[in-house]
């Protein structure tokens, strides 16, 4: 397999985006530990941490941590409920600033984007200087900082970004990707989750360099289809293009404070979720064709339903109407409900809008 032609790819990742957005709105929070997520209820709350800032991370807090655990570790933090409409508006501002300066742009989440800099810079030095100027402009125009990775491909750039946060620039020089990645833990490879990491550790793979020493067929045999991707990334051979993707879906969910069989309460939560999702859809300037619901019962038994509208819509009342109808299909269940979620899919941008919004929102953590 031949080494792909050299590129210069930059990966931008806004630093603790939701928490930074709240600090922008309220500068008095700047030095305080800030947690975005569920109401902690003095340590009895349910749900998770959506995001937290760096002062909070010093106490061991992290995204997706149970909110009750966050409270135990840092009860003095400022706990805020997420304001997704505000975050998406700010994201749109950030992404427009970046997109306006490049030819090849790819937004991959509400706070992350790739750009291909071949049309702008011919050397990594030029690319680093360009990125530094853009970081300064983003700070001036939005009040936010970001971390950036520069490398010859997307996966290496993303890995590099995480190594010097917050507000850093990490450069992997031309032809240095394989050497740079070798000593890093295998979990840095995008797509290597807990289960894959455990499978690799069973055969003595703990670092990226361990993968580099294996034949690709062995990795594919152990990991299936994802094995080739992991081997390519480890060896610096990933060559995915930087390009815009179509929107997929927006979703939101809520973990109940107590498991409940009270369908009036559950329908009230669904109404709140429909209103939130409707606001986010409109602020993102998209329309949708499908509405879906997820219900998780005690014991983590989870079911989903979906309805397709006659035409595209951005109406929050349409979300609520379909969600209520879908919810009724679950009411013969005897188990109490633990979580409910709503989702709109088969989405597209409104014809009058040329801005891009994130594909991220199948999850709530940043």
Residue pairs with C-beta under 8 A, 6 or more apart in sequence:
1 216
1 237
3 236
3 237
4 152
4 153
4 237
4 239
6 152
6 174
6 175
7 116
7 118
7 152
7 153
8 116
8 117
8 118
8 121
8 124
8 127
8 150
8 152
9 114
9 115
9 116
9 117
9 150
9 151
9 152
9 153
9 154
9 156
9 157
9 242
10 114
10 115
10 117
10 127
10 131
10 148
10 149
10 150
10 157
11 112
11 113
11 114
11 148
11 149
11 151
11 154
11 157
11 158
11 160
11 161
12 98
12 112
12 113
12 114
12 115
12 146
12 147
12 148
12 161
13 111
13 112
13 146
13 147
13 148
13 149
13 158
13 161
13 162
13 165
14 20
14 91
14 94
14 111
14 112
14 144
14 145
14 146
15 54
15 144
15 145
15 146
15 147
15 165
15 166
15 167
16 51
16 52
16 53
16 54
16 166
16 366
17 51
17 87
17 91
17 110
17 111
17 144
17 366
18 36
18 50
18 51
18 82
18 87
18 366
19 34
19 35
19 36
19 51
19 52
19 53
19 56
20 53
20 144
20 145
21 83
21 86
21 87
21 90
21 144
22 29
22 34
22 36
22 80
22 83
23 29
23 30
23 34
23 53
24 90
24 142
24 143
24 144
25 86
29 78
31 55
32 55
32 77
32 78
33 52
33 53
33 55
33 56
33 58
33 59
33 61
33 74
33 76
33 77
33 78
34 52
34 53
34 55
34 56
34 77
34 78
34 80
35 49
35 51
35 52
35 56
35 61
35 67
35 70
35 74
35 77
35 78
35 79
35 80
36 49
36 50
36 51
36 52
36 80
36 81
36 82
37 47
37 48
37 49
37 50
37 51
37 52
37 67
37 70
37 79
37 81
37 82
38 45
38 46
38 47
38 48
38 49
38 67
38 81
38 255
39 45
39 47
39 67
39 79
39 81
39 257
40 67
40 68
40 70
40 71
40 75
40 79
41 257
42 71
42 75
43 68
43 71
43 72
43 75
44 68
44 257
45 67
45 68
45 71
45 257
46 66
46 67
46 68
46 255
46 256
46 257
46 258
47 66
47 67
47 254
47 255
48 63
48 64
48 65
48 66
48 67
48 255
48 364
48 365
49 61
49 62
49 63
49 64
49 65
49 66
49 67
49 70
49 365
50 63
50 82
50 364
50 365
50 366
51 63
51 82
51 365
51 366
52 61
52 62
52 63
52 70
52 77
54 166
56 70
56 74
56 77
59 73
59 74
59 77
60 73
60 74
61 70
61 73
61 74
61 77
63 365
63 366
64 365
67 79
70 77
71 79
82 364
84 252
84 276
84 279
84 280
84 361
85 279
85 280
85 283
87 110
88 110
88 280
88 283
88 284
88 357
88 358
89 283
90 142
90 144
91 110
91 111
91 357
91 358
92 284
92 355
92 356
92 357
93 141
93 142
94 111
94 138
94 142
94 144
94 146
95 107
95 113
95 355
95 356
96 355
97 134
97 137
97 138
97 141
97 142
98 105
98 113
98 115
98 134
98 138
99 105
99 107
99 113
99 356
101 120
101 134
102 115
102 116
102 117
102 119
102 120
103 116
103 119
104 115
104 116
104 118
104 119
104 241
104 242
104 243
105 113
105 114
105 115
105 242
105 244
106 113
106 114
106 115
106 242
106 243
106 244
106 245
107 113
107 244
107 245
107 356
107 357
107 358
107 359
108 114
108 245
108 358
108 359
108 360
109 358
109 359
109 360
109 366
110 358
110 360
110 361
110 366
111 360
111 366
112 360
114 154
114 157
114 158
114 242
115 242
116 241
116 242
117 127
117 130
117 150
120 126
120 127
120 130
121 127
121 130
124 150
124 171
124 173
124 174
127 150
128 150
128 169
128 171
131 148
131 150
131 169
132 169
135 145
135 146
135 148
135 167
135 169
138 144
138 145
138 146
139 145
145 166
145 167
146 167
147 161
147 162
147 164
147 165
147 166
147 167
147 168
147 169
147 170
148 161
148 168
148 169
148 170
149 156
149 157
149 158
149 159
149 160
149 161
149 162
149 163
149 169
149 170
149 171
149 172
150 157
150 160
150 169
150 170
150 171
150 172
151 157
151 159
151 160
151 171
151 172
151 177
152 172
152 174
152 175
152 177
152 236
153 177
153 236
153 237
153 238
153 239
153 240
154 238
154 240
154 242
155 189
155 190
155 233
155 238
155 240
156 172
156 177
156 180
156 181
156 233
156 236
156 238
157 172
158 190
159 181
159 184
159 188
159 189
159 190
160 170
160 171
160 172
160 180
161 170
162 188
163 170
164 170
172 180
173 180
177 236
178 212
178 234
178 235
178 236
181 188
181 208
181 209
181 212
181 233
181 234
181 236
182 207
182 208
182 209
182 212
183 207
183 208
183 209
184 207
184 208
185 206
185 207
185 208
186 192
186 197
186 200
186 205
186 206
186 207
186 208
186 210
186 211
187 197
188 208
189 208
189 230
189 233
189 234
190 233
191 226
191 229
191 230
192 200
192 230
196 223
196 226
196 230
199 222
199 223
200 206
200 210
200 211
200 222
200 223
203 222
204 210
205 211
205 214
208 234
209 234
211 219
211 230
211 231
211 234
211 235
212 234
212 235
214 231
216 227
216 228
216 231
219 227
219 228
219 230
219 231
220 227
220 228
220 231
221 227
223 230
229 238
231 237
232 238
232 239
244 356
245 359
246 348
246 359
247 286
247 347
247 348
247 349
247 357
247 359
248 345
248 347
248 359
248 362
249 343
249 344
249 345
249 347
249 361
249 362
250 277
250 280
250 281
250 284
250 286
250 288
250 343
250 344
250 347
250 361
251 277
251 292
251 341
251 342
251 343
251 344
251 361
251 362
252 273
252 276
252 277
252 280
252 341
252 342
252 343
252 361
252 364
253 273
253 294
253 339
253 340
253 341
253 342
253 364
254 269
254 272
254 273
254 339
254 340
254 341
255 338
255 339
256 265
256 266
256 269
256 337
256 338
256 339
256 340
259 298
259 336
259 337
259 338
260 266
260 336
260 337
261 336
261 337
263 327
263 331
266 327
266 337
266 340
267 324
267 327
269 340
270 293
270 320
270 323
270 324
270 327
270 340
270 342
271 320
273 323
273 340
273 341
273 342
274 316
274 319
274 320
274 323
274 342
275 316
275 320
277 316
277 319
277 342
277 343
277 344
278 314
278 315
278 316
278 317
278 319
278 320
279 316
280 361
281 287
281 288
281 314
281 316
281 319
281 344
281 347
282 314
282 316
284 357
284 358
285 349
285 350
285 352
285 353
285 355
285 357
286 314
286 347
286 348
286 349
286 350
286 357
287 312
287 313
287 314
287 347
287 348
287 349
287 350
288 309
288 312
288 313
288 314
288 344
288 345
288 346
288 347
289 308
289 309
289 311
289 312
289 313
289 345
289 346
289 347
290 306
290 307
290 308
290 309
290 344
290 345
290 346
291 306
291 307
291 309
291 318
291 319
291 322
291 323
291 326
291 342
291 343
291 344
292 304
292 305
292 306
292 307
292 326
292 342
292 343
292 344
292 345
293 304
293 305
293 306
293 323
293 326
293 327
293 340
293 341
293 342
293 343
294 302
294 303
294 304
294 339
294 340
294 341
294 342
294 343
295 302
295 303
295 304
295 327
295 330
295 337
295 339
295 340
295 341
296 302
296 303
296 337
296 338
296 339
296 340
297 303
297 333
297 335
297 336
297 337
297 338
298 335
298 336
298 337
298 338
299 335
300 338
301 335
303 330
305 326
305 329
305 330
306 326
306 345
307 322
307 325
307 326
308 346
309 318
309 322
312 348
314 350
319 342
319 344
323 342
327 340
330 337
343 362
349 355
349 356
349 357
360 366
